[in-house]
Amino acid sequence: MPLTHQRPDLSDIEGFWTRPVEERAAAFAWLRDHDPVAFYAEPDFGYLAPGPGFYAVTRLDDVVTASRTPQVFTSGAGATSVVDQPPEFREFFGSMINLDDPRHARLRRIVSRGFTPRRLGMLVEDVERAATRIVDDVIDRGECDAVTEISAVLPLTIVCDLMGIPESQHRFVFDRTNVILGAQDPEYRTEGTDVVTALLTAGGELSALMTDLGAVRRRNPTDDLTSALVTAELDGERLTPEELASFFILLVVAGNETTRNGISWGLQLLTENPDQRAVWLADVDGVTPTAVDEIVRLASPVIYMRRTLAEPAVLGETTLEAGAKVALFYWAANRDPAHFPDPDRFDVRRSPNPHVGFGGPGPHFCLGAHLARREMSVMFRELLTRIPDIAVTGEPRRLQSMFINGIKHLPVSFTPGGSR
């Protein structure tokens, strides 16, 4: 039965989050209109005990308000799950995402010192070379899996090269990242392995990789970001090995998912909207900036972030008690008709576009938003100018997740040879 004109059950992972995107949009539209700060029981993931429940925030204005008041809507109790996780999970997998000031501000300032203008300038050339090589590898075949051979390859290559991870370890990082992002999806777990074991094993292996590399770079610094991070100081403080490892996990997970799923959903949107493909192709350089933001808006790769109330507050017309959990549903806010005319329409020239696809305004706005936009812009410019007829040929295989709006596999075809 289609989920329209009724209250959806956001805690039903299989019953709601696997339904068609159109039904999800209709369900969130109902919530925005009838219950914009709706209370729900927490989902039962089977490995974490559900707590007292959470509020689902679906209007853009409310999401922005919460994001701009981090002293009330806090992140320290956990940002990536409405169900409370053990403290070691939050520090292991969240880094800055799961911190409040002053710890958040300290870590963010230290990390920011590694992202110098010179290093970011070098990244532009790296992104262009990587995108060209990715298209070179598939252009003569006429078909491929766009996720595993195009959209996932670019951010993985850039993040690993940025940190100084050798190419021989890229597949290792990719596989472990999939486990962390797809904890609820059976495809990414070894048969017979429970979720907790899979998560801790994947996180531990990535942590060990970065701890070892960090120790090497402390002794012999090079020109990579790992060297910059282990030598960066703020008021005499440096990142601890644990903080470095946690930040690396955040970087490879967050640095992968937005670009990876943005490119994948972008190809799906271009296939479904040939008129918008024609507009983009007619002026690739001029349209790319607005088109990329429109893809991020509609894709909303991070579906929500959680906040916990440090004190009572009012959101919209709802009074929230201290300790209450709220989930800021970016996916729903990015379709709020109060701010986005015809919100379900893909419009590559949409402007203004005040989306929260990189998080709401405030201290937790995505540190890598500029890089993600750059990667997506370069990749689509490469695809549209060299294989402009690339199109999806089958249903996307979507990630089973309440947190990440992911595509695992996406078959595409195009005229072989293209433009060299």
C-alpha positions as CSV (number, residue, x, y, z in Angstrom):
1,M,0.0,0.0,0.0
2,P,1.5,3.4,-1.0
3,L,2.6,5.6,1.9
4,T,0.5,8.7,1.1
5,H,-1.9,10.7,3.1
6,Q,-1.0,8.9,6.4
7,R,1.5,9.1,9.2
8,P,4.6,7.1,8.2
9,D,6.5,4.9,10.7
10,L,10.1,6.3,10.4
11,S,11.3,3.7,12.9
12,D,10.5,0.8,10.5
13,I,13.8,0.3,8.7
14,E,12.5,-2.4,6.3
15,G,8.9,-1.2,6.0
16,F,9.6,2.5,5.4
17,W,13.2,3.1,4.3
18,T,13.1,0.6,1.5
19,R,10.0,2.1,-0.1
20,P,10.2,4.1,-3.4
21,V,11.6,7.6,-3.1
22,E,8.4,9.1,-4.3
23,E,6.5,7.4,-1.4
24,R,9.1,8.7,1.0
25,A,8.7,12.2,-0.3
26,A,4.9,12.0,0.1
27,A,5.2,10.7,3.6
28,F,7.5,13.5,4.7
29,A,5.2,16.0,3.0
30,W,2.4,14.7,5.2
31,L,4.6,15.1,8.3
32,R,5.6,18.7,7.3
33,D,1.9,19.6,6.9
34,H,0.4,17.7,9.9
35,D,3.1,16.9,12.5
36,P,6.4,18.7,11.7
37,V,8.0,17.8,15.0
38,A,6.6,14.2,15.3
39,F,7.4,11.9,18.2
40,Y,8.4,8.3,17.4
41,A,9.5,5.2,19.2
42,E,13.2,4.3,18.5
43,P,14.0,1.7,15.9
44,D,15.1,-1.8,17.1
45,F,18.4,-2.5,15.3
46,G,18.9,-5.7,17.3
47,Y,22.3,-4.7,18.7
48,L,21.4,-1.5,20.6
49,A,18.7,-1.1,23.1
50,P,16.0,1.3,22.0
51,G,15.6,4.3,24.3
52,P,12.6,6.5,25.1
53,G,11.9,7.8,21.6
54,F,12.8,10.8,19.4
55,Y,11.3,13.8,17.6
56,A,11.5,13.9,13.8
57,V,12.0,17.5,12.6
58,T,11.0,17.9,9.0
59,R,10.6,21.7,8.2
60,L,13.6,23.6,7.0
61,D,13.1,26.6,9.4
62,D,13.1,24.2,12.4
63,V,16.2,22.4,11.2
64,V,18.0,25.7,10.7
65,T,16.9,27.0,14.2
66,A,18.3,23.8,15.9
67,S,21.5,23.9,13.9
68,R,22.2,27.5,14.9
69,T,21.7,26.9,18.6
70,P,24.2,24.1,19.3
71,Q,24.4,25.0,23.0
72,V,20.8,23.8,23.3
73,F,20.7,21.2,20.5
74,T,23.9,19.3,21.4
75,S,25.8,16.6,19.7
76,G,27.9,15.1,22.4
77,A,25.4,12.3,23.2
78,G,25.6,11.1,19.6
79,A,24.8,12.6,16.2
80,T,24.6,9.6,13.8
81,S,22.0,7.4,15.5
82,V,18.7,8.1,17.3
83,V,19.5,5.0,19.4
84,D,22.2,5.7,22.0
85,Q,25.5,4.1,21.1
86,P,28.2,3.1,23.6
87,P,30.7,6.0,24.2
88,E,33.5,4.1,22.4
89,F,31.3,4.0,19.3
90,R,30.8,7.7,19.3
91,E,34.4,8.6,19.7
92,F,35.5,5.8,17.3
93,F,33.2,6.6,14.4
94,G,32.2,10.2,14.9
95,S,35.2,12.3,15.7
96,M,34.0,16.0,15.6
97,I,30.5,15.0,14.7
98,N,29.9,13.7,18.2
99,L,31.5,16.6,20.1
100,D,30.3,19.8,21.6
101,D,32.4,22.9,22.3
102,P,35.0,23.4,23.7
103,R,36.3,20.0,22.5
104,H,34.7,20.3,19.1
105,A,36.1,23.8,18.5
106,R,39.6,22.7,19.6
107,L,39.7,19.6,17.3
108,R,38.2,21.5,14.3
109,R,40.8,24.3,14.6
110,I,43.6,21.9,14.7
111,V,42.3,19.9,11.7
112,S,41.6,23.1,9.8
113,R,45.3,23.9,9.9
114,G,45.9,20.9,7.6
115,F,43.7,22.4,4.9
116,T,45.9,25.2,3.7
117,P,45.2,27.1,0.5
118,R,48.2,25.5,-1.1
119,R,47.0,22.0,-0.3
120,L,43.5,22.8,-1.5
121,G,44.9,24.2,-4.7
122,M,46.9,21.1,-5.3
123,L,43.7,19.1,-4.8
124,V,42.0,20.7,-7.8
125,E,44.6,19.2,-10.2
126,D,44.4,15.8,-8.4
127,V,40.6,15.7,-8.8
128,E,40.8,16.5,-12.5
129,R,43.4,13.8,-13.1
130,A,41.5,11.3,-11.1
131,A,38.2,12.0,-13.0
132,T,39.9,11.7,-16.4
133,R,41.4,8.4,-15.4
134,I,38.1,7.1,-14.2
135,V,36.4,7.8,-17.5
136,D,39.4,6.5,-19.4
137,D,38.9,3.1,-17.6
138,V,35.3,2.7,-18.7
139,I,34.9,4.7,-21.9
140,D,35.5,1.9,-24.4
141,R,33.2,-0.6,-22.7
142,G,29.8,1.1,-23.2
143,E,28.5,0.0,-19.9
144,C,29.5,-0.3,-16.2
145,D,28.3,-0.2,-12.6
146,A,28.4,3.6,-12.0
147,V,28.8,3.3,-8.3
148,T,31.7,0.9,-8.0
149,E,33.5,2.1,-11.2
150,I,32.8,5.8,-11.2
151,S,31.1,7.6,-8.3
152,A,32.8,5.6,-5.5
153,V,36.2,5.7,-7.0
154,L,36.7,9.4,-7.2
155,P,36.3,10.5,-3.5
156,L,38.1,7.3,-2.3
157,T,41.1,8.1,-4.5
158,I,41.1,11.8,-3.4
159,V,40.8,11.1,0.3
160,C,43.4,8.3,0.3
161,D,45.9,10.3,-1.8
162,L,45.3,13.4,0.4
163,M,46.1,11.4,3.5
164,G,49.0,9.5,1.9
165,I,47.4,6.1,1.8
166,P,49.2,4.0,-0.9
167,E,47.1,2.8,-3.8
168,S,47.5,-0.8,-2.7
169,Q,45.4,0.0,0.3
170,H,42.6,1.8,-1.4
171,R,40.4,-1.3,-1.8
172,F,40.9,-2.1,1.8
173,V,39.7,1.3,2.8
174,F,36.7,1.1,0.4
175,D,35.5,-2.2,1.9
176,R,35.8,-1.1,5.5
177,T,34.0,2.1,4.7
178,N,31.1,0.2,3.2
179,V,30.7,-1.8,6.4
180,I,30.6,1.3,8.5
181,L,28.1,3.1,6.2
182,G,26.0,0.0,5.6
183,A,25.8,-1.5,9.0
184,Q,22.1,-2.4,8.5
185,D,22.6,-3.8,5.0
186,P,23.3,-7.5,4.8
187,E,25.5,-7.0,1.6
188,Y,28.2,-5.4,3.6
189,R,28.5,-7.9,6.5
190,T,30.3,-11.2,6.4
191,E,27.7,-14.0,6.8
192,G,27.3,-15.0,10.4
193,T,28.9,-11.8,11.7
194,D,26.8,-9.5,13.9
195,V,26.6,-5.8,13.4
196,V,28.6,-4.8,16.5
197,T,31.5,-7.1,15.5
198,A,31.4,-5.9,11.9
199,L,31.5,-2.3,12.9
200,L,34.2,-2.6,15.5
201,T,36.3,-4.8,13.2
202,A,36.1,-2.4,10.3
203,G,36.7,0.7,12.5
204,G,39.6,-1.0,14.3
205,E,41.3,-1.9,11.0
206,L,41.0,1.6,9.7
207,S,42.2,3.0,13.0
208,A,45.2,0.8,13.0
209,L,46.1,1.8,9.4
210,M,46.0,5.5,10.3
211,T,47.8,5.0,13.7
212,D,50.7,3.3,11.9
213,L,50.9,5.9,9.2
214,G,50.7,8.7,11.7
215,A,53.6,7.2,13.6
216,V,55.7,7.1,10.4
217,R,54.8,10.6,9.4
218,R,55.7,12.0,12.9
219,R,59.2,10.6,12.3
220,N,59.4,11.4,8.6
221,P,56.9,14.1,7.5
222,T,56.0,14.4,3.8
223,D,53.7,16.7,1.9
224,D,50.4,14.8,2.7
225,L,47.6,15.8,5.0
226,T,48.6,13.1,7.6
227,S,51.9,14.8,8.0
228,A,50.2,18.2,8.4
229,L,47.8,16.9,11.0
230,V,50.4,15.1,13.2
231,T,52.6,18.3,13.2
232,A,49.8,20.9,13.5
233,E,49.7,22.7,16.9
234,L,47.2,24.9,18.6
235,D,48.2,26.5,21.9
236,G,50.9,23.8,22.3
237,E,48.4,20.9,21.7
238,R,48.5,18.4,18.9
239,L,46.1,15.7,17.8
240,T,46.5,12.5,19.9
241,P,46.9,9.2,17.9
242,E,43.3,8.4,18.9
243,E,42.0,11.7,17.6
244,L,43.9,11.3,14.4
245,A,42.5,7.8,13.8
246,S,39.0,9.0,14.6
247,F,39.3,11.9,12.2
248,F,40.6,9.6,9.5
249,I,37.5,7.4,9.9
250,L,35.3,10.4,9.7
251,L,37.1,11.7,6.6
252,V,36.9,8.5,4.6
253,V,33.3,7.8,5.6
254,A,31.9,11.4,5.3
255,G,34.4,12.3,2.5
256,N,33.1,9.3,0.5
257,E,29.4,9.3,1.0
258,T,28.3,12.8,-0.1
259,T,30.3,12.7,-3.4
260,R,29.7,9.0,-4.1
261,N,25.9,9.2,-3.6
262,G,25.7,12.6,-5.1
263,I,27.2,11.4,-8.4
264,S,25.1,8.3,-8.3
265,W,21.8,10.0,-7.7
266,G,22.8,12.7,-10.2
267,L,23.1,10.1,-12.9
268,Q,19.7,8.7,-11.9
269,L,18.2,12.2,-12.0
270,L,19.7,13.0,-15.4
271,T,18.2,9.8,-16.8
272,E,14.8,10.6,-15.4
273,N,14.9,14.2,-16.6
274,P,16.2,14.4,-20.2
275,D,15.1,18.0,-20.4
276,Q,17.4,19.0,-17.6
277,R,20.2,17.0,-19.2
278,A,19.7,19.1,-22.3
279,V,19.9,22.3,-20.4
280,W,23.1,21.2,-18.6
281,L,24.7,20.0,-21.8
282,A,24.0,23.3,-23.6
283,D,26.1,25.2,-21.0
284,V,28.2,22.7,-19.0
285,D,30.4,25.3,-17.3
286,G,27.7,27.8,-16.6
287,V,25.1,25.3,-15.2
288,T,27.4,23.0,-13.2
289,P,27.5,25.0,-10.0
290,T,23.7,25.2,-9.6
291,A,23.2,21.6,-10.9
292,V,25.6,20.2,-8.3
293,D,23.8,21.9,-5.5
294,E,20.4,20.8,-6.9
295,I,21.7,17.2,-6.9
296,V,22.8,17.5,-3.3
297,R,19.5,18.9,-2.3
298,L,17.4,16.1,-3.9
299,A,19.9,13.3,-2.9
300,S,20.5,14.5,0.6
301,P,23.1,11.8,1.1
302,V,23.0,12.2,4.9
303,I,19.3,11.8,5.7
304,Y,19.4,13.2,9.2
305,M,21.6,14.1,12.2
306,R,20.6,13.7,15.8
307,R,20.7,16.4,18.5
308,T,20.0,16.1,22.2
309,L,18.4,18.9,24.2
310,A,20.6,20.4,26.9
311,E,17.7,22.4,28.3
312,P,13.9,22.8,27.5
313,A,13.2,24.5,24.2
314,V,10.4,25.2,21.7
315,L,10.7,24.1,18.1
316,G,7.9,25.3,15.9
317,E,4.9,24.9,18.1
318,T,6.3,21.9,20.0
319,T,7.8,22.1,23.5
320,L,10.7,19.8,24.0
321,E,12.0,18.7,27.4
322,A,15.7,18.6,28.5
323,G,17.2,15.3,27.4
324,A,14.9,14.9,24.4
325,K,16.4,13.5,21.2
326,V,15.6,15.2,17.9
327,A,16.5,14.0,14.4
328,L,17.0,16.8,11.9
329,F,15.7,15.3,8.7
330,Y,17.7,17.1,6.0
331,W,16.1,14.9,3.3
332,A,12.7,16.3,4.3
333,A,13.8,19.9,4.9
334,N,15.3,20.0,1.5
335,R,11.9,19.4,0.0
336,D,10.1,22.0,2.1
337,P,7.8,23.9,-0.3
338,A,8.0,27.0,1.9
339,H,11.6,27.4,0.6
340,F,11.7,25.3,-2.6
341,P,9.1,25.9,-5.3
342,D,7.9,22.7,-6.8
343,P,10.3,20.9,-4.4
344,D,10.3,17.4,-6.1
345,R,11.3,18.8,-9.5
346,F,14.9,18.5,-10.6
347,D,15.9,21.9,-11.8
348,V,19.6,22.3,-12.7
349,R,19.3,26.1,-12.7
350,R,17.5,26.3,-9.3
351,S,18.4,29.6,-7.6
352,P,18.3,30.4,-4.8
353,N,18.8,27.0,-3.3
354,P,19.1,27.2,0.5
355,H,19.5,23.4,1.0
356,V,20.9,21.7,4.1
357,G,22.5,18.8,2.2
358,F,25.8,19.6,3.9
359,G,24.2,20.0,7.3
360,G,22.5,23.1,8.8
361,P,24.3,26.4,9.5
362,G,26.5,26.4,12.6
363,P,29.6,24.8,13.9
364,H,28.8,21.3,12.5
365,F,28.4,22.5,8.9
366,C,30.4,20.0,6.7
367,L,34.1,20.8,6.7
368,G,34.5,19.2,3.3
369,A,31.6,20.8,1.5
370,H,33.9,22.8,-0.8
371,L,35.8,19.6,-1.7
372,A,32.6,17.6,-2.3
373,R,31.3,20.3,-4.7
374,R,34.6,20.4,-6.5
375,E,34.7,16.6,-6.9
376,M,31.1,16.4,-8.2
377,S,31.6,19.4,-10.5
378,V,34.7,17.9,-12.1
379,M,33.2,14.4,-12.4
380,F,30.0,15.6,-14.1
381,R,32.0,17.9,-16.4
382,E,34.1,14.9,-17.4
383,L,31.0,12.7,-17.9
384,L,28.9,15.2,-19.8
385,T,31.6,16.3,-22.2
386,R,33.1,12.8,-22.9
387,I,30.1,10.4,-22.6
388,P,27.1,12.7,-22.7
389,D,24.6,10.0,-23.4
390,I,25.4,8.0,-20.2
391,A,22.1,6.7,-18.8
392,V,20.9,4.4,-16.1
393,T,19.6,1.1,-17.5
394,G,18.1,-0.6,-14.4
395,E,16.7,0.1,-10.9
396,P,19.2,1.5,-8.4
397,R,20.1,-1.0,-5.7
398,R,19.7,1.2,-2.7
399,L,21.4,0.9,0.7
400,Q,19.1,-0.3,3.5
401,S,19.6,2.6,5.9
402,M,17.8,5.2,7.8
403,F,20.9,7.4,8.0
404,I,22.5,7.3,4.5
405,N,20.5,7.8,1.3
406,G,22.9,5.5,-0.6
407,I,23.0,3.6,-3.9
408,K,25.1,0.4,-3.8
409,H,24.9,-0.5,-7.5
410,L,23.7,1.4,-10.6
411,P,23.9,0.0,-14.1
412,V,24.6,2.5,-16.8
413,S,25.3,2.4,-20.6
414,F,26.7,4.9,-23.1
415,T,28.1,5.0,-26.6
416,P,31.6,3.4,-26.4
417,G,34.6,5.4,-27.3
418,G,33.2,8.8,-26.5
419,S,35.6,11.7,-26.6
420,R,39.3,11.3,-25.8
